[in-house]
Amino acid sequence: MINIRRSEERGGGNYGWLDTKYTFSFNTYHDPKFMGFRNLRVINEDYVAANQGFGTHGHANMEIVTYVMSGALAHTDSTGGSEVLRPHEVQRMTAGTGIRHSEFNPSKTEKVHLYQIWILPEANGLEPGYEQTYFAPETKKGKLKLVASRGGTGGSVKINQDVALYSSILEKDEIVSHSLEENRHAWIQIVKGSVELNGETLNASDGAAISDEKVLEIKSLEDETEFLLFDLN
């Protein structure tokens, strides 16, 4: 079963400095049909204006993954983490018992385009932490590259939840497949281009919840298509 979440159906708003779209209920946007999927709680697509950002604010008991599509995002947090996040880097922040951070677009001319993803942790009260890793685009071309996982397998960032996150870049007509074990589910988020997923067409910014499918066959319909695939319990 594939339940598609079309880009234009999402919530969100344009606040001048921030143009944002919410896949799931978030902030003042509430849709009882889209409260999350499995352990996925938030998938927000953000465009942050030049020289603007999110001031210092707090989180607790959440695994927060940030994935930049274009531009750069400066991050500072109360664990001492201070980095600039750029395309092909994956950042994981464990909010745990409590963390405060800020995110800022340091460019004076360009927007930053990013996805921020919240995943419910396997336990509350974890020690706050931060990790950021670069995955060269060639390691994602024509394949599913593991970029985040429970055990930090193969150099992926470590997430405190039973989830495997893959990133892929495909040229037109390239196909990748992924097998789902029994009682596993998936979410796919198209970040660029378009794909055919088991006969269903998904375009840029579309997502889909997937259950009761043994094999996912993902065919790119455009050059330089890029997507994220979550394998979830």
Buried (B, 14 or more C-beta within 10 A) or exposed (E): EBBBBEBEEBBBEEEEBBBBBBBBBBEEBEBEEBEBBBBBBBBBBBBBBBEBBBEEEEBEBBBBBBBBBEBBBBBBBBBEBEBEBBBBBBBBBBBBEEBBBBBBBBBEEBBBBBBBBBBBBBEEEBEBBBBBBEBEEEBBBBBBBBBBBBEBEEEBBBBBBBBBBBBBBBEEEBEBEBEBEEEBBBBBBBBBBBBBBBEBEBBBBBBBBBBEBEEBBBBBBBEEBBBBBBBBB
